[in-house]
């Protein structure tokens, strides 16, 4: 089993998205020592968990917005 530091993964994604060319290549993973099938599988696992977390958060925020609208309408 391999370990990918979540903070390092966040930093890589952020930097490539906002400050890079938007494409993470194998050579970028090699620089971090993450260019193995096991590392890539772990990265994918963590990304899927992040997506699930943010999907849940987005739904919660939508629910809060709807609740706020309902309160405003009942006043």
Secondary structure by P-SEA (a helix, b strand, c coil): cccccaaaaaaaaaaaaccccccccaaaaaaaccccaaaaaaaaaaaaaaaaaaaaaaaaaaaaaaaaaaaaaac
